[in-house]
């Protein structure tokens, strides 16, 4: 359900500038790295080998 809501939101936005997309993506990457440094989330550099399901 969340994925459908995200797709709907993206479609409602229409075209956006590439610069804005790049800035937003960099912000999210930095946020994820900060959370990982605090131990609040775990980031894996391997694909599929460290999958955890709770």
CHARMM-style PDB file with segment names, atoms N, HN, CA, C and O in Angstrom:
ATOM      1  N   UNK     1       0.825  -1.191   0.000  1.00  0.00      PROA
ATOM      2  CA  UNK     1       0.000   0.000   0.000  1.00  0.00      PROA
ATOM      3  C   UNK     1       0.866   1.250   0.000  1.00  0.00      PROA
ATOM      4  O   UNK     1       0.556   2.213  -0.701  1.00  0.00      PROA
ATOM      5  N   UNK     2       1.942   1.250   0.773  1.00  0.00      PROA
ATOM      6  HN  UNK     2       2.193   0.468   1.342  1.00  0.00      PROA
ATOM      7  CA  UNK     2       2.830   2.415   0.814  1.00  0.00      PROA
ATOM      8  C   UNK     2       3.482   2.663  -0.544  1.00  0.00      PROA
ATOM      9  O   UNK     2       3.671   3.810  -0.950  1.00  0.00      PROA
ATOM     10  N   UNK     3       3.822   1.584  -1.238  1.00  0.00      PROA
ATOM     11  HN  UNK     3       3.668   0.653  -0.908  1.00  0.00      PROA
ATOM     12  CA  UNK     3       4.444   1.738  -2.556  1.00  0.00      PROA
ATOM     13  C   UNK     3       3.477   2.390  -3.536  1.00  0.00      PROA
ATOM     14  O   UNK     3       3.877   3.244  -4.326  1.00  0.00      PROA
ATOM     15  N   UNK     4       2.212   1.996  -3.490  1.00  0.00      PROA
ATOM     16  HN  UNK     4       1.887   1.301  -2.848  1.00  0.00      PROA
ATOM     17  CA  UNK     4       1.220   2.596  -4.376  1.00  0.00      PROA
ATOM     18  C   UNK     4       1.048   4.076  -4.059  1.00  0.00      PROA
ATOM     19  O   UNK     4       0.925   4.897  -4.968  1.00  0.00      PROA
ATOM     20  N   UNK     5       1.039   4.418  -2.778  1.00  0.00      PROA
ATOM     21  HN  UNK     5       1.139   3.751  -2.040  1.00  0.00      PROA
ATOM     22  CA  UNK     5       0.908   5.824  -2.389  1.00  0.00      PROA
ATOM     23  C   UNK     5       2.094   6.631  -2.894  1.00  0.00      PROA
ATOM     24  O   UNK     5       1.927   7.761  -3.354  1.00  0.00      PROA
ATOM     25  N   UNK     6       3.289   6.060  -2.810  1.00  0.00      PROA
ATOM     26  HN  UNK     6       3.424   5.142  -2.436  1.00  0.00      PROA
ATOM     27  CA  UNK     6       4.484   6.745  -3.292  1.00  0.00      PROA
ATOM     28  C   UNK     6       4.404   6.969  -4.797  1.00  0.00      PROA
ATOM     29  O   UNK     6       4.707   8.059  -5.283  1.00  0.00      PROA
ATOM     30  N   UNK     7       4.000   5.946  -5.531  1.00  0.00      PROA
ATOM     31  HN  UNK     7       3.754   5.060  -5.136  1.00  0.00      PROA
ATOM     32  CA  UNK     7       3.862   6.074  -6.985  1.00  0.00      PROA
ATOM     33  C   UNK     7       2.820   7.135  -7.324  1.00  0.00      PROA
ATOM     34  O   UNK     7       3.034   7.954  -8.217  1.00  0.00      PROA
ATOM     35  N   UNK     8       1.700   7.122  -6.620  1.00  0.00      PROA
ATOM     36  HN  UNK     8       1.526   6.457  -5.895  1.00  0.00      PROA
ATOM     37  CA  UNK     8       0.658   8.128  -6.862  1.00  0.00      PROA
ATOM     38  C   UNK     8       1.178   9.537  -6.606  1.00  0.00      PROA
ATOM     39  O   UNK     8       0.911  10.452  -7.385  1.00  0.00      PROA
ATOM     40  N   UNK     9       1.918   9.713  -5.517  1.00  0.00      PROA
ATOM     41  HN  UNK     9       2.135   8.970  -4.884  1.00  0.00      PROA
ATOM     42  CA  UNK     9       2.491  11.025  -5.201  1.00  0.00      PROA
ATOM     43  C   UNK     9       3.468  11.475  -6.277  1.00  0.00      PROA
ATOM     44  O   UNK     9       3.468  12.640  -6.675  1.00  0.00      PROA
ATOM     45  N   UNK    10       4.305  10.547  -6.748  1.00  0.00      PROA
ATOM     46  HN  UNK    10       4.305   9.601  -6.424  1.00  0.00      PROA
ATOM     47  CA  UNK    10       5.280  10.896  -7.781  1.00  0.00      PROA
ATOM     48  C   UNK    10       4.579  11.299  -9.076  1.00  0.00      PROA
ATOM     49  O   UNK    10       5.003  12.240  -9.747  1.00  0.00      PROA
ATOM     50  N   UNK    11       3.522  10.598  -9.423  1.00  0.00      PROA
ATOM     51  HN  UNK    11       3.177   9.834  -8.879  1.00  0.00      PROA
ATOM     52  CA  UNK    11       2.789  10.930 -10.642  1.00  0.00      PROA
ATOM     53  C   UNK    11       2.085  12.274 -10.514  1.00  0.00      PROA
ATOM     54  O   UNK    11       1.972  13.012 -11.493  1.00  0.00      PROA
ATOM     55  N   UNK    12       1.613  12.595  -9.320  1.00  0.00      PROA
ATOM     56  HN  UNK    12       1.705  11.996  -8.525  1.00  0.00      PROA
ATOM     57  CA  UNK    12       0.921  13.864  -9.103  1.00  0.00      PROA
ATOM     58  C   UNK    12       1.878  15.050  -9.205  1.00  0.00      PROA
ATOM     59  O   UNK    12       1.465  16.153  -9.562  1.00  0.00      PROA
ATOM     60  N   UNK    13       3.155  14.825  -8.894  1.00  0.00      PROA
ATOM     61  HN  UNK    13       3.490  13.928  -8.604  1.00  0.00      PROA
ATOM     62  CA  UNK    13       4.139  15.905  -8.966  1.00  0.00      PROA
ATOM     63  C   UNK    13       4.394  16.358 -10.395  1.00  0.00      PROA
ATOM     64  O   UNK    13       4.616  17.542 -10.650  1.00  0.00      PROA
ATOM     65  N   UNK    14       4.363  15.431 -11.307  1.00  0.00      PROA
ATOM     66  HN  UNK    14       4.183  14.469 -11.101  1.00  0.00      PROA
ATOM     67  CA  UNK    14       4.710  15.764 -12.681  1.00  0.00      PROA
ATOM     68  C   UNK    14       6.218  15.893 -12.818  1.00  0.00      PROA
ATOM     69  O   UNK    14       6.965  15.426 -11.959  1.00  0.00      PROA
ATOM     70  N   UNK    15       6.669  16.528 -13.900  1.00  0.00      PROA
ATOM     71  HN  UNK    15       6.062  16.907 -14.598  1.00  0.00      PROA
ATOM     72  CA  UNK    15       8.112  16.658 -14.136  1.00  0.00      PROA
ATOM     73  C   UNK    15       8.793  17.526 -13.068  1.00  0.00      PROA
ATOM     74  O   UNK    15       8.244  18.536 -12.627  1.00  0.00      PROA
ATOM     75  N   UNK    16       9.976  17.117 -12.672  1.00  0.00      PROA
ATOM     76  HN  UNK    16      10.422  16.296 -13.030  1.00  0.00      PROA
ATOM     77  CA  UNK    16      10.781  17.902 -11.725  1.00  0.00      PROA
ATOM     78  C   UNK    16      12.180  18.071 -12.303  1.00  0.00      PROA
ATOM     79  O   UNK    16      12.621  17.279 -13.136  1.00  0.00      PROA
ATOM     80  N   UNK    17      12.866  19.106 -11.852  1.00  0.00      PROA
ATOM     81  HN  UNK    17      12.508  19.749 -11.175  1.00  0.00      PROA
ATOM     82  CA  UNK    17      14.212  19.369 -12.360  1.00  0.00      PROA
ATOM     83  C   UNK    17      15.187  18.322 -11.837  1.00  0.00      PROA
ATOM     84  O   UNK    17      15.113  17.912 -10.678  1.00  0.00      PROA
ATOM     85  N   UNK    18      16.092  17.899 -12.695  1.00  0.00      PROA
ATOM     86  HN  UNK    18      16.151  18.232 -13.636  1.00  0.00      PROA
ATOM     87  CA  UNK    18      17.095  16.903 -12.332  1.00  0.00      PROA
ATOM     88  C   UNK    18      17.921  17.382 -11.149  1.00  0.00      PROA
ATOM     89  O   UNK    18      18.263  16.588 -10.273  1.00  0.00      PROA
ATOM     90  N   UNK    19      18.242  18.661 -11.111  1.00  0.00      PROA
ATOM     91  HN  UNK    19      17.964  19.306 -11.823  1.00  0.00      PROA
ATOM     92  CA  UNK    19      19.021  19.214 -10.006  1.00  0.00      PROA
ATOM     93  C   UNK    19      18.297  19.006  -8.673  1.00  0.00      PROA
ATOM     94  O   UNK    19      18.922  18.663  -7.670  1.00  0.00      PROA
ATOM     95  N   UNK    20      16.975  19.214  -8.667  1.00  0.00      PROA
ATOM     96  HN  UNK    20      16.467  19.493  -9.481  1.00  0.00      PROA
ATOM     97  CA  UNK    20      16.199  19.015  -7.446  1.00  0.00      PROA
ATOM     98  C   UNK    20      16.193  17.548  -7.025  1.00  0.00      PROA
ATOM     99  O   UNK    20      16.268  17.234  -5.837  1.00  0.00      PROA
ATOM    100  N   UNK    21      16.104  16.659  -8.004  1.00  0.00      PROA
ATOM    101  HN  UNK    21      16.043  16.914  -8.969  1.00  0.00      PROA
ATOM    102  CA  UNK    21      16.137  15.224  -7.715  1.00  0.00      PROA
ATOM    103  C   UNK    21      17.489  14.840  -7.122  1.00  0.00      PROA
ATOM    104  O   UNK    21      17.550  14.118  -6.127  1.00  0.00      PROA
ATOM    105  N   UNK    22      18.566  15.319  -7.726  1.00  0.00      PROA
ATOM    106  HN  UNK    22      18.517  15.905  -8.534  1.00  0.00      PROA
ATOM    107  CA  UNK    22      19.909  15.006  -7.236  1.00  0.00      PROA
ATOM    108  C   UNK    22      20.123  15.528  -5.819  1.00  0.00      PROA
ATOM    109  O   UNK    22      20.704  14.837  -4.983  1.00  0.00      PROA
ATOM    110  N   UNK    23      19.656  16.744  -5.546  1.00  0.00      PROA
ATOM    111  HN  UNK    23      19.184  17.305  -6.225  1.00  0.00      PROA
ATOM    112  CA  UNK    23      19.811  17.319  -4.205  1.00  0.00      PROA
ATOM    113  C   UNK    23      19.031  16.516  -3.170  1.00  0.00      PROA
ATOM    114  O   UNK    23      19.530  16.257  -2.075  1.00  0.00      PROA
ATOM    115  N   UNK    24      17.817  16.128  -3.514  1.00  0.00      PROA
ATOM    116  HN  UNK    24      17.411  16.339  -4.404  1.00  0.00      PROA
ATOM    117  CA  UNK    24      16.994  15.343  -2.593  1.00  0.00      PROA
ATOM    118  C   UNK    24      17.600  13.969  -2.340  1.00  0.00      PROA
ATOM    119  O   UNK    24      17.594  13.477  -1.211  1.00  0.00      PROA
ATOM    120  N   UNK    25      18.122  13.356  -3.393  1.00  0.00      PROA
ATOM    121  HN  UNK    25      18.127  13.756  -4.310  1.00  0.00      PROA
ATOM    122  CA  UNK    25      18.744  12.042  -3.246  1.00  0.00      PROA
ATOM    123  C   UNK    25      19.977  12.134  -2.350  1.00  0.00      PROA
ATOM    124  O   UNK    25      20.182  11.274  -1.494  1.00  0.00      PROA
ATOM    125  N   UNK    26      20.792  13.158  -2.536  1.00  0.00      PROA
ATOM    126  HN  UNK    26      20.626  13.856  -3.231  1.00  0.00      PROA
ATOM    127  CA  UNK    26      21.986  13.336  -1.706  1.00  0.00      PROA
ATOM    128  C   UNK    26      21.596  13.546  -0.247  1.00  0.00      PROA
ATOM    129  O   UNK    26      22.258  13.032   0.654  1.00  0.00      PROA
ATOM    130  N   UNK    27      20.528  14.295  -0.013  1.00  0.00      PROA
ATOM    131  HN  UNK    27      19.990  14.712  -0.745  1.00  0.00      PROA
ATOM    132  CA  UNK    27      20.054  14.522   1.349  1.00  0.00      PROA
ATOM    133  C   UNK    27      19.658  13.207   2.011  1.00  0.00      PROA
ATOM    134  O   UNK    27      20.006  12.962   3.166  1.00  0.00      PROA
ATOM    135  N   UNK    28      18.927  12.358   1.281  1.00  0.00      PROA
ATOM    136  HN  UNK    28      18.644  12.557   0.343  1.00  0.00      PROA
ATOM    137  CA  UNK    28      18.508  11.071   1.833  1.00  0.00      PROA
ATOM    138  C   UNK    28      19.689  10.140   2.087  1.00  0.00      PROA
ATOM    139  O   UNK    28      19.710   9.428   3.090  1.00  0.00      PROA
ATOM    140  N   UNK    29      20.663  10.140   1.193  1.00  0.00      PROA
ATOM    141  HN  UNK    29      20.646  10.719   0.377  1.00  0.00      PROA
ATOM    142  CA  UNK    29      21.851   9.303   1.380  1.00  0.00      PROA
ATOM    143  C   UNK    29      22.609   9.752   2.628  1.00  0.00      PROA
ATOM    144  O   UNK    29      23.033   8.923   3.433  1.00  0.00      PROA
ATOM    145  N   UNK    30      22.778  11.054   2.786  1.00  0.00      PROA
ATOM    146  HN  UNK    30      22.433  11.728   2.132  1.00  0.00      PROA
ATOM    147  CA  UNK    30      23.482  11.565   3.964  1.00  0.00      PROA
ATOM    148  C   UNK    30      22.718  11.263   5.243  1.00  0.00      PROA
ATOM    149  O   UNK    30      23.327  10.935   6.261  1.00  0.00      PROA
ATOM    150  N   UNK    31      21.400  11.367   5.208  1.00  0.00      PROA
ATOM    151  HN  UNK    31      20.905  11.634   4.380  1.00  0.00      PROA
ATOM    152  CA  UNK    31      20.584  11.037   6.372  1.00  0.00      PROA
ATOM    153  C   UNK    31      20.749   9.564   6.740  1.00  0.00      PROA
ATOM    154  O   UNK    31      20.898   9.230   7.916  1.00  0.00      PROA
ATOM    155  N   UNK    32      20.725   8.688   5.746  1.00  0.00      PROA
ATOM    156  HN  UNK    32      20.604   8.959   4.791  1.00  0.00      PROA
ATOM    157  CA  UNK    32      20.902   7.257   6.003  1.00  0.00      PROA
ATOM    158  C   UNK    32      22.279   6.975   6.592  1.00  0.00      PROA
ATOM    159  O   UNK    32      22.407   6.159   7.504  1.00  0.00      PROA
ATOM    160  N   UNK    33      23.303   7.639   6.082  1.00  0.00      PROA
ATOM    161  HN  UNK    33      23.199   8.302   5.341  1.00  0.00      PROA
ATOM    162  CA  UNK    33      24.653   7.445   6.617  1.00  0.00      PROA
ATOM    163  C   UNK    33      24.750   7.929   8.054  1.00  0.00      PROA
ATOM    164  O   UNK    33      25.400   7.285   8.877  1.00  0.00      PROA
ATOM    165  N   UNK    34      24.114   9.054   8.372  1.00  0.00      PROA
ATOM    166  HN  UNK    34      23.586   9.577   7.703  1.00  0.00      PROA
ATOM    167  CA  UNK    34      24.106   9.557   9.747  1.00  0.00      PROA
ATOM    168  C   UNK    34      23.400   8.585  10.687  1.00  0.00      PROA
ATOM    169  O   UNK    34      23.885   8.319  11.786  1.00  0.00      PROA
ATOM    170  N   UNK    35      22.259   8.058  10.259  1.00  0.00      PROA
ATOM    171  HN  UNK    35      21.864   8.274   9.366  1.00  0.00      PROA
ATOM    172  CA  UNK    35      21.531   7.090  11.079  1.00  0.00      PROA
ATOM    173  C   UNK    35      22.347   5.818  11.280  1.00  0.00      PROA
ATOM    174  O   UNK    35      22.326   5.231  12.362  1.00  0.00      PROA
ATOM    175  N   UNK    36      23.056   5.393  10.256  1.00  0.00      PROA
ATOM    176  HN  UNK    36      23.073   5.869   9.377  1.00  0.00      PROA
ATOM    177  CA  UNK    36      23.905   4.203  10.375  1.00  0.00      PROA
ATOM    178  C   UNK    36      25.053   4.464  11.338  1.00  0.00      PROA
ATOM    179  O   UNK    36      25.411   3.587  12.123  1.00  0.00      PROA
ATOM    180  N   UNK    37      25.633   5.656  11.289  1.00  0.00      PROA
ATOM    181  HN  UNK    37      25.343   6.369  10.651  1.00  0.00      PROA
ATOM    182  CA  UNK    37      26.734   5.992  12.194  1.00  0.00      PROA
ATOM    183  C   UNK    37      26.269   6.004  13.647  1.00  0.00      PROA
ATOM    184  O   UNK    37      27.050   5.704  14.551  1.00  0.00      PROA
ATOM    185  N   UNK    38      25.007   6.348  13.877  1.00  0.00      PROA
ATOM    186  HN  UNK    38      24.373   6.592  13.143  1.00  0.00      PROA
ATOM    187  CA  UNK    38      24.439   6.363  15.230  1.00  0.00      PROA
ATOM    188  C   UNK    38      23.969   4.975  15.666  1.00  0.00      PROA
ATOM    189  O   UNK    38      23.581   4.784  16.818  1.00  0.00      PROA
ATOM    190  N   UNK    39      24.005   4.021  14.759  1.00  0.00      PROA
ATOM    191  HN  UNK    39      24.320   4.176  13.823  1.00  0.00      PROA
ATOM    192  CA  UNK    39      23.564   2.667  15.071  1.00  0.00      PROA
ATOM    193  C   UNK    39      22.055   2.489  15.014  1.00  0.00      PROA
ATOM    194  O   UNK    39      21.535   1.472  15.472  1.00  0.00      PROA
ATOM    195  N   UNK    40      21.346   3.465  14.457  1.00  0.00      PROA
ATOM    196  HN  UNK    40      21.768   4.291  14.084  1.00  0.00      PROA
ATOM    197  CA  UNK    40      19.889   3.385  14.397  1.00  0.00      PROA
ATOM    198  C   UNK    40      19.400   2.533  13.230  1.00  0.00      PROA
ATOM    199  O   UNK    40      18.310   1.964  13.288  1.00  0.00      PROA
ATOM    200  N   UNK    41      20.201   2.446  12.175  1.00  0.00      PROA
ATOM    201  HN  UNK    41      21.086   2.908  12.128  1.00  0.00      PROA
ATOM    202  CA  UNK    41      19.899   1.563  11.055  1.00  0.00      PROA
ATOM    203  C   UNK    41      21.185   0.863  10.644  1.00  0.00      PROA
ATOM    204  O   UNK    41      22.279   1.278  11.028  1.00  0.00      PROA
ATOM    205  N   UNK    42      21.046  -0.200   9.862  1.00  0.00      PROA
ATOM    206  HN  UNK    42      20.158  -0.537   9.550  1.00  0.00      PROA
ATOM    207  CA  UNK    42      22.215  -0.912   9.369  1.00  0.00      PROA
ATOM    208  C   UNK    42      22.207  -0.857   7.848  1.00  0.00      PROA
ATOM    209  O   UNK    42      21.213  -1.217   7.217  1.00  0.00      PROA
ATOM    210  N   UNK    43      23.293  -0.416   7.269  1.00  0.00      PROA
ATOM    211  HN  UNK    43      24.100  -0.123   7.782  1.00  0.00      PROA
ATOM    212  CA  UNK    43      23.436  -0.394   5.820  1.00  0.00      PROA
ATOM    213  C   UNK    43      24.384  -1.511   5.425  1.00  0.00      PROA
ATOM    214  O   UNK    43      25.412  -1.726   6.068  1.00  0.00      PROA
ATOM    215  N   UNK    44      24.034  -2.214   4.373  1.00  0.00      PROA
ATOM    216  HN  UNK    44      23.199  -2.040   3.851  1.00  0.00      PROA
ATOM    217  CA  UNK    44      24.863  -3.310   3.899  1.00  0.00      PROA
ATOM    218  C   UNK    44      25.469  -2.934   2.562  1.00  0.00      PROA
ATOM    219  O   UNK    44      24.813  -2.324   1.717  1.00  0.00      PROA
ATOM    220  N   UNK    45      26.723  -3.302   2.378  1.00  0.00      PROA
ATOM    221  HN  UNK    45      27.256  -3.798   3.064  1.00  0.00      PROA
ATOM    222  CA  UNK    45      27.354  -3.043   1.088  1.00  0.00      PROA
ATOM    223  C   UNK    45      27.319  -4.283   0.200  1.00  0.00      PROA
ATOM    224  O   UNK    45      27.797  -4.254  -0.934  1.00  0.00      PROA
ATOM    225  N   UNK    46      26.755  -5.363   0.715  1.00  0.00      PROA
ATOM    226  HN  UNK    46      26.366  -5.386   1.636  1.00  0.00      PROA
ATOM    227  CA  UNK    46      26.635  -6.599  -0.058  1.00  0.00      PROA
ATOM    228  C   UNK    46      25.179  -6.796  -0.433  1.00  0.00      PROA
ATOM    229  O   UNK    46      24.281  -6.468   0.343  1.00  0.00      PROA
ATOM    230  N   UNK    47      24.949  -7.322  -1.597  1.00  0.00      PROA
ATOM    231  HN  UNK    47      25.678  -7.589  -2.227  1.00  0.00      PROA
ATOM    232  CA  UNK    47      23.570  -7.520  -2.052  1.00  0.00      PROA
ATOM    233  C   UNK    47      23.079  -8.914  -1.682  1.00  0.00      PROA
ATOM    234  O   UNK    47      23.629  -9.923  -2.125  1.00  0.00      PROA
ATOM    235  N   UNK    48      22.027  -8.949  -0.858  1.00  0.00      PROA
ATOM    236  HN  UNK    48      21.580  -8.130  -0.499  1.00  0.00      PROA
ATOM    237  CA  UNK    48      21.362 -10.198  -0.569  1.00  0.00      PROA
ATOM    238  C   UNK    48      22.003 -11.086   0.472  1.00  0.00      PROA
ATOM    239  O   UNK    48      21.372 -12.049   0.908  1.00  0.00      PROA
ATOM    240  N   UNK    49      23.214 -10.814   0.889  1.00  0.00      PROA
ATOM    241  HN  UNK    49      23.726 -10.032   0.535  1.00  0.00      PROA
ATOM    242  CA  UNK    49      23.889 -11.711   1.820  1.00  0.00      PROA
ATOM    243  C   UNK    49      23.589 -11.383   3.276  1.00  0.00      PROA
ATOM    244  O   UNK    49      23.723 -12.250   4.139  1.00  0.00      PROA
ATOM    245  N   UNK    50      23.188 -10.155   3.564  1.00  0.00      PROA
ATOM    246  HN  UNK    50      23.080  -9.450   2.863  1.00  0.00      PROA
ATOM    247  CA  UNK    50      22.937  -9.741   4.941  1.00  0.00      PROA
ATOM    248  C   UNK    50      21.468  -9.410   5.169  1.00  0.00      PROA
ATOM    249  O   UNK    50      21.152  -8.511   5.948  1.00  0.00      PROA
ATOM    250  N   UNK    51      20.574 -10.121   4.502  1.00  0.00      PROA
ATOM    251  HN  UNK    51      20.831 -10.851   3.870  1.00  0.00      PROA
ATOM    252  CA  UNK    51      19.162  -9.818   4.642  1.00  0.00      PROA
ATOM    253  C   UNK    51      18.672 -10.202   6.026  1.00  0.00      PROA
ATOM    254  O   UNK    51      18.940 -11.303   6.508  1.00  0.00      PROA
ATOM    255  N   UNK    52      17.955  -9.292   6.659  1.00  0.00      PROA
ATOM    256  HN  UNK    52      17.737  -8.397   6.268  1.00  0.00      PROA
ATOM    257  CA  UNK    52      17.353  -9.538   7.957  1.00  0.00      PROA
ATOM    258  C   UNK    52      15.854  -9.317   7.836  1.00  0.00      PROA
ATOM    259  O   UNK    52      15.412  -8.363   7.196  1.00  0.00      PROA
ATOM    260  N   UNK    53      15.083 -10.187   8.442  1.00  0.00      PROA
ATOM    261  HN  UNK    53      15.442 -10.962   8.962  1.00  0.00      PROA
ATOM    262  CA  UNK    53      13.633 -10.041   8.441  1.00  0.00      PROA
ATOM    263  C   UNK    53      13.169 -10.104   9.882  1.00  0.00      PROA
ATOM    264  O   UNK    53      13.522 -11.025  10.619  1.00  0.00      PROA
ATOM    265  N   UNK    54      12.378  -9.124  10.278  1.00  0.00      PROA
ATOM    266  HN  UNK    54      12.092  -8.376   9.679  1.00  0.00      PROA
ATOM    267  CA  UNK    54      11.861  -9.087  11.651  1.00  0.00      PROA
ATOM    268  C   UNK    54      10.364  -9.233  11.640  1.00  0.00      PROA
ATOM    269  OT1 UNK    54       9.735  -9.226  12.698  1.00  0.00      PROA
TER     270      UNK     54
END
